Amino acid sequence: MDILLLSNFLKWCCILNVSILFISTLALSLMSDFIYRVHGQIFQLSRQAFNTQIYQFLALYKLLVLVFNLTPYMALWLIQG
């Protein structure tokens, strides 16, 4: 596998994952009450616990995207010159 193929792969992974993160954040901002009603009934969560879990999910997802997609892509981009 050459560097160009790997950097293109990581670029598209980055684009897709950042899009998923953006859509998730937007959906949770706009439809928070609906999402809480659905998941609160299934998992018996309080509103505060739900908000904490959602915040932790978004923070972890963002961190994973940065570490496993964006950082390797930027390193390969710098190597290519």
Protein Blocks (a to p, Z undefined) as FASTA:
>chain_A
ZZklmmmmmmmmmmmmmmmmmmmmmmmmmmmmmmmmmmmmmnopafklmmmmmmmmmmmm
mmmmmmmmmmmmmmmmmmnZZ
